[in-house]
Amino acid sequence: MPTIFFFGPRLDKEKKRELVRSFTEAASRLTGIDPAAFVVYLQETAPDQVGVGGQLLEDRQKPGSQ
């Protein structure tokens, strides 16, 4: 059972559906594995829970920071 994990921002239901569909289609096409075998996990992650370049993403997103 191939598994895909996506950690990212909060998305509305339609975008989640599209993301799961797109990931599954691409992975199936590239691997030759039946799409029904794939499991996709979407993990919503707030900017204060992610670090990039030694800073919280929340801090990097503030105007004038980088």
Secondary structure by P-SEA (a helix, b strand, c coil): cbbbbbbbccccaaaaaaaaaaaaaaaaaacccccccbbbbbbbbccccccccccccccccccccc
